[in-house]
Amino acid sequence: MANKDSDKPLIDSDKLIFGIGQVQQITGVSGRQLRYWEEQQYIAPITQEKGTQRQYTFRTLMMIFHIQRYLTQGFTLQSAVEKAKKFEAQMPVLRTFIKAQLQGVDVAKNRSIIDFGFKDASRSQRVYGVVEGDKTYFKIVDASKPED
């Protein structure tokens, strides 16, 4: 029987709260920009009492980070927001896939290998992701041969 606690995240990211000053420091986005993005409804602070400092969830912090990243790549604000929203929508799918498939990671100085498990139900081949410096690629190996 599966342990229900193993399905819970290590940290509840909904409880990670950042003040506007921290968000500015982490992302490099000014308070003025953040307020403008709020007016445009690209982001939203946590509901708060009047007169208190703006606060943001971890999820909003990540949205701000990605919008800023796309802006620095030369995208318009509207395009950056659209790209950030698309990226955010992809994350649960990626988490589900990696959680289900990741069998292990062997980190070495010059070459690291990510074991994604068997290629299919025949269990005759394993899929590895290889990282060598700034190069990445997949390698499929017969399951009878251990990966070196």
Secondary structure, DSSP 8 states (H G I E B T S, - for coil): ---GGGGS-SS-GGG-EEEHHHHHHHH---HHHHHHHHHTTS-------TTS--EEEHHHHHHHHHHHHHHHTT--HHHHHHHHHHHHHHHHHHHHHHHHH--EEE--SS-EEEEEEESSTT--EEEEEEEETTEEEEEEEETTS---
